[in-house]
Amino acid sequence: MIINTDFSPDEIINNINQAFRNAAADTSHNLRFFSVATYDNGNNTPQSRMVVLRKFLPDWTLRFYTDYRSSKVADIKNHPSVSLLFWNPEERYQIRVQASATVHYQNEISESEWQHVDDAAKKAYTTILAPGSGISQPNEVRRQKDNTHHFCVIDALPFQIKVLQLNREDHLAMSFIRESVAEKWDGSWILP
Ligand SMILES: Cc1cc2nc3c(=O)[nH]c(=O)nc-3n(C[C@H](O)[C@H](O)[C@H](O)COP(=O)(O)O)c2cc1C
């Protein structure tokens, strides 16, 4: 259990930290895939989609990869506040994260991450058309012949975390906030 009535806020935030570290290191971890919700300004609506957790950094940055032309990137550039959602079905807890997202494209961070993407996965970022473009056949995917790619890295830096532990007897929930990276997470119990 990530939360127990006996645990202090510090123990709980450390458990969450450990869970994210494990998820970034282990491709079969339950928190490896998560949902990212952005605000789509053009259509005035929220949009959510699944992504893969690639890295968890010491300042709590949650890193994922995407195509620079995807609509999530445009959403984030317009409105950097994002909401991330994780669910661990085995241990029956949910983690909701509010974060501020930064797009890294054609810079030192994206170039360095690109070196670690394996060749098969690299293909996903070399399509001629942008993700979401209309195509006439299901398998009509044309790729760049040169080294052109649209790989980009998104870093989401959390400022609020809510954790909910489902428990047959009593559900438990705690909310944490942190105004800056230098600050310690401030946790308090909330009604589940
Ligand atoms: C399990 C799963 C993992 C995914 N991981 C990623 C990912 O890491 N990065 C990504 O850009 N899209 C990923 N996708 C696809 C996205 O959910 C989404 O369909 C795509 O990125 C286009 O999103 P957008 O148009 O809202 O930007 C994943 C989909 C699934 C089902």
The ligand as an SDF file (V2000), in Angstrom:
LIG
                    3D

 31 33  0  0  0  0  0  0  0  0999 V2000
   -0.2900    2.7040  -24.1730 C   0  0  0  0  0  0  0  0  0  0  0  0
   -0.0270    3.8860  -25.0740 C   0  0  0  0  0  0  0  0  0  0  0  0
    1.1790    4.5670  -24.9640 C   0  0  0  0  0  0  0  0  0  0  0  0
    1.4370    5.6850  -25.7620 C   0  0  0  0  0  0  0  0  0  0  0  0
    2.6140    6.3590  -25.6110 N   0  0  0  0  0  0  0  0  0  0  0  0
    2.8310    7.4980  -26.3200 C   0  0  0  0  0  0  0  0  0  0  0  0
    3.9930    8.2930  -26.0760 C   0  0  0  0  0  0  0  0  0  0  0  0
    4.8520    7.9870  -25.2330 O   0  0  0  0  0  0  0  0  0  0  0  0
    4.1340    9.4370  -26.7990 N   0  0  0  0  0  0  0  0  0  0  0  0
    3.2020    9.8350  -27.7270 C   0  0  0  0  0  0  0  0  0  0  0  0
    3.3890   10.8820  -28.3300 O   0  0  0  0  0  0  0  0  0  0  0  0
    2.0980    9.1080  -27.9660 N   0  0  0  0  0  0  0  0  0  0  0  0
    1.8780    7.9450  -27.2890 C   0  0  0  0  0  0  0  0  0  0  0  0
    0.7340    7.2250  -27.4980 N   0  0  0  0  0  0  0  0  0  0  0  0
   -0.2480    7.7260  -28.4960 C   0  0  0  0  0  0  0  0  0  0  0  0
   -1.0410    8.8880  -27.8750 C   0  0  0  0  0  0  0  0  0  0  0  0
   -1.9370    8.3760  -26.9100 O   0  0  0  0  0  0  0  0  0  0  0  0
   -1.8000    9.7280  -28.8960 C   0  0  0  0  0  0  0  0  0  0  0  0
   -2.7130    8.9160  -29.6070 O   0  0  0  0  0  0  0  0  0  0  0  0
   -0.8600   10.4200  -29.8900 C   0  0  0  0  0  0  0  0  0  0  0  0
    0.3410   10.8420  -29.2600 O   0  0  0  0  0  0  0  0  0  0  0  0
   -1.5470   11.6360  -30.5210 C   0  0  0  0  0  0  0  0  0  0  0  0
   -1.9340   12.5000  -29.4790 O   0  0  0  0  0  0  0  0  0  0  0  0
   -2.2950   14.0570  -29.6710 P   0  0  0  0  0  0  0  0  0  0  0  0
   -2.8020   14.1940  -31.0680 O   0  0  0  0  0  0  0  0  0  0  0  0
   -3.3490   14.2920  -28.6650 O   0  0  0  0  0  0  0  0  0  0  0  0
   -1.0690   14.8510  -29.4420 O   0  0  0  0  0  0  0  0  0  0  0  0
    0.4570    6.1030  -26.7160 C   0  0  0  0  0  0  0  0  0  0  0  0
   -0.7480    5.4070  -26.8070 C   0  0  0  0  0  0  0  0  0  0  0  0
   -0.9800    4.3240  -26.0120 C   0  0  0  0  0  0  0  0  0  0  0  0
   -2.2950    3.6010  -26.1400 C   0  0  0  0  0  0  0  0  0  0  0  0
  1  2  1  0
  2  3  1  0
  2 30  2  0
  3  4  2  0
  4  5  1  0
  4 28  1  0
  5  6  2  0
  6  7  1  0
  6 13  1  0
  7  8  2  0
  7  9  1  0
  9 10  1  0
 10 11  2  0
 10 12  1  0
 12 13  2  0
 13 14  1  0
 14 15  1  0
 14 28  1  0
 15 16  1  0
 16 17  1  0
 16 18  1  0
 18 19  1  0
 18 20  1  0
 20 21  1  0
 20 22  1  0
 22 23  1  0
 23 24  1  0
 24 25  2  0
 24 26  1  0
 24 27  1  0
 28 29  2  0
 29 30  1  0
 30 31  1  0
M  END
$$$$
